[in-house]
Every structure is written in C-alpha cells, then in structure tokens.
C-alpha cells in the first residue's frame, strides 16, 4: 500500500480558477464536441412547417427561435458556465483542500466533499491539473498549481494503485 504525504492548502474559488477548470475539463467531458445536429433539426422542422403548411406560423417561429437559442448556447457555453458558477454560493470563497492516506477532501463555507482513494476510478492528467473520475461518474478538477511538485505523481500513483 502506497502512502501519500499529508498536505493541506487553501485556495480561492476565483473566476480564473473556474476558467481553468472549464478549459482543462472540456476536452475530457461528454460535451467535448458540440452537437450541431439538434439545432439543425429544429431549424429544418421550423422552416418545413413555415414553408409547407397553412397553419398558424407560431410553431414554426418557435422552432426556429429554439434553434437559434441552442446555437447561442453552444457558442457561449464557456461564458454561460462561468457565469453560473460565479452566481453560486461558493464563488469567491476560500476552499480548504486536504490530501492524506484516506483520500482528497475539499471544504468551503457551504459544502464539504470527500473522495476516498477507493472511490476513484481513474485520474486524467491535463497540462494544468488533474481530473479525478469517481466510480459514481462524478468528476473533480484540481489544479496542479495547488500542490508541491512531488505530490502530483504521488496522487496519480495512489489513485491508480487503489483502483
């Protein structure tokens, strides 16, 4: 059984940190490649109703508006995600991070999470951080800038050794 050197730190859940979380996690998430098929189908259905029926045009315009709204969602998803996170209770607050032989714990004024080593399915290492993938499917991003140089390989080894 490998041991991890105990480590405690604090960091601020700032806009810059959240932007790093988004940018580093996006290529490894489910929505890495935008789905343009859905807005295309909405637009086609709206245009088809508009062109080929004599009914009220409200449904056609609603479908076209939904297609445009979905395209805006795809285009501005980073900004929208960051805005939602900054509206959250934890934004701008201090987060206590603890790494020890039990796992990784984070705590702020509103939430406390604990991810045991045995609950980690795998660790995805990015250029700037680590994505901890839990067996339950949840993901947690931690920036490498939070850790001393030797701790990142220990975390990866520990997580992979327990999986």
Secondary structure in CASP SS format (residue, H / E / C, confidence):
PFRMAT SS
TARGET T0000
AUTHOR 0000-0000-0000
METHOD secondary structure of the structure
MODEL  1
X C 1.00
X C 1.00
X C 1.00
X C 1.00
X C 1.00
X C 1.00
X E 1.00
X E 1.00
X E 1.00
X E 1.00
X E 1.00
X E 1.00
X C 1.00
X C 1.00
X H 1.00
X H 1.00
X H 1.00
X H 1.00
X H 1.00
X H 1.00
X H 1.00
X H 1.00
X H 1.00
X H 1.00
X H 1.00
X H 1.00
X C 1.00
X C 1.00
X C 1.00
X C 1.00
X C 1.00
X C 1.00
X C 1.00
X C 1.00
X C 1.00
X C 1.00
X H 1.00
X H 1.00
X H 1.00
X H 1.00
X H 1.00
X H 1.00
X H 1.00
X H 1.00
X H 1.00
X H 1.00
X H 1.00
X H 1.00
X H 1.00
X H 1.00
X H 1.00
X H 1.00
X C 1.00
X C 1.00
X C 1.00
X C 1.00
X C 1.00
X H 1.00
X H 1.00
X H 1.00
X H 1.00
X H 1.00
X H 1.00
X H 1.00
X H 1.00
X H 1.00
X H 1.00
X H 1.00
X H 1.00
X H 1.00
X H 1.00
X H 1.00
X H 1.00
X H 1.00
X H 1.00
X C 1.00
X H 1.00
X H 1.00
X H 1.00
X H 1.00
X H 1.00
X H 1.00
X H 1.00
X H 1.00
X H 1.00
X H 1.00
X H 1.00
X C 1.00
X C 1.00
X C 1.00
X C 1.00
X C 1.00
X C 1.00
X E 1.00
X E 1.00
X E 1.00
X E 1.00
X E 1.00
X E 1.00
X C 1.00
X C 1.00
X C 1.00
X E 1.00
X E 1.00
X E 1.00
X E 1.00
X E 1.00
X C 1.00
X C 1.00
X C 1.00
X C 1.00
X E 1.00
X E 1.00
X E 1.00
X E 1.00
X E 1.00
X H 1.00
X H 1.00
X H 1.00
X E 1.00
X E 1.00
X E 1.00
X E 1.00
X E 1.00
X E 1.00
X C 1.00
X C 1.00
X C 1.00
X E 1.00
X E 1.00
X E 1.00
X E 1.00
X E 1.00
X E 1.00
X C 1.00
X C 1.00
X C 1.00
X C 1.00
X E 1.00
X E 1.00
X E 1.00
X E 1.00
X E 1.00
X H 1.00
X H 1.00
X H 1.00
X C 1.00
X C 1.00
X C 1.00
X C 1.00
X H 1.00
X H 1.00
X H 1.00
X H 1.00
X H 1.00
X H 1.00
X H 1.00
X H 1.00
X H 1.00
X H 1.00
X H 1.00
X H 1.00
X C 1.00
END
